[in-house]
Amino acid sequence: MAAYELKSARYLAAEVLEKCLRPGDTAVDATMGNGHDTLALCRLVGPQGTVYAFDIQAAAVENTRKRLEEAGVSRQAHLFCLGHEHMAERVDEPVDAAVFNLGWLPGGDHSVTTHWETTKAAIGAALSLLKKSGVLVICAYPGHAEGDRERLALTEFLSGLRPQNFNVLHQRFLNAGPGAPECFVVQKQ
Ligand SMILES: C[S@@+](CC[C@H](N)C(=O)[O-])C[C@H]1O[C@@H](n2cnc3c(N)ncnc32)[C@H](O)[C@@H]1O
């Protein structure tokens, strides 16, 4: 068996964040959900770092709070029950990384999903907040109507970013079927 295996969008997202973040850094989780990404970010930036996390669902914030407390990493986290489109009102320092895991809360109400209009506003805010060489990582889930619309609009929006300002990578398994997750990585120049 070969030593290297192609892996999913979520795996690439985690790998990029692991490579980019250092203890003491600042990161944003724009879609807290059940807190898996927030926890990973808190571990990467350590007790001297800062993580800002957003979700519109109180249950997501509560699940995340519990997860962080159990792991002993809640000190570095600021959790907001607030739409990520308000990110710039709460994050008042440049950030090293931001992560978006689009769609709905696993195990939750599928009608509460991210929507392109607010996702676009939040991505714009995150791009402005990024430090030089900072990264924005986005996992998108086509395969349902809003996810499809969001993925298409996102692809068009990111394709239009000026290469003098940002490098944009898009990872997609071409033969995996229409619902397969896709990963976008943007790095500020
Ligand atoms: C796929 S889940 C995130 C999973 C999460 N990253 C984890 O590790 O468990 C997407 C989340 O986005 C949230 N969401 C939807 N619209 C939002 C908005 N405008 N601002 C912030 N979060 C939003 C949903 O409530 C849902 O919890």
PDBQT file of the ligand as one rigid body, heavy atoms in Angstrom, charges set to zero:
ROOT
HETATM    1  C1  LIG A 201     -21.807  22.048   9.469  1.00  0.00    +0.000 C 
HETATM    2  S1  LIG A 201     -22.247  22.906  10.934  1.00  0.00    +0.000 S 
HETATM    3  C2  LIG A 201     -20.687  23.304  11.658  1.00  0.00    +0.000 C 
HETATM    4  C3  LIG A 201     -19.981  22.119  12.284  1.00  0.00    +0.000 C 
HETATM    5  C4  LIG A 201     -18.896  22.535  13.252  1.00  0.00    +0.000 C 
HETATM    6  N1  LIG A 201     -17.830  23.254  12.607  1.00  0.00    +0.000 N 
HETATM    7  C5  LIG A 201     -18.368  21.385  14.081  1.00  0.00    +0.000 C 
HETATM    8  O1  LIG A 201     -17.143  21.243  14.191  1.00  0.00    +0.000 OA
HETATM    9  O2  LIG A 201     -19.167  20.654  14.674  1.00  0.00    +0.000 OA
HETATM   10  C6  LIG A 201     -22.767  24.501  10.345  1.00  0.00    +0.000 C 
HETATM   11  C7  LIG A 201     -23.214  25.439  11.457  1.00  0.00    +0.000 C 
HETATM   12  O3  LIG A 201     -23.378  26.744  10.900  1.00  0.00    +0.000 OA
HETATM   13  C8  LIG A 201     -24.336  27.397  11.678  1.00  0.00    +0.000 C 
HETATM   14  N2  LIG A 201     -24.810  28.619  11.021  1.00  0.00    +0.000 N 
HETATM   15  C9  LIG A 201     -25.779  28.775  10.093  1.00  0.00    +0.000 A 
HETATM   16  N3  LIG A 201     -25.891  30.079   9.738  1.00  0.00    +0.000 NA
HETATM   17  C10 LIG A 201     -24.965  30.763  10.467  1.00  0.00    +0.000 A 
HETATM   18  C11 LIG A 201     -24.593  32.133  10.572  1.00  0.00    +0.000 A 
HETATM   19  N4  LIG A 201     -25.182  33.079   9.846  1.00  0.00    +0.000 N 
HETATM   20  N5  LIG A 201     -23.601  32.457  11.428  1.00  0.00    +0.000 NA
HETATM   21  C12 LIG A 201     -22.989  31.506  12.185  1.00  0.00    +0.000 A 
HETATM   22  N6  LIG A 201     -23.298  30.190  12.130  1.00  0.00    +0.000 NA
HETATM   23  C13 LIG A 201     -24.276  29.829  11.288  1.00  0.00    +0.000 A 
HETATM   24  C14 LIG A 201     -25.403  26.346  11.897  1.00  0.00    +0.000 C 
HETATM   25  O4  LIG A 201     -26.201  26.663  13.001  1.00  0.00    +0.000 OA
HETATM   26  C15 LIG A 201     -24.526  25.090  12.112  1.00  0.00    +0.000 C 
HETATM   27  O5  LIG A 201     -24.350  24.832  13.474  1.00  0.00    +0.000 OA
ENDROOT
TORSDOF 0
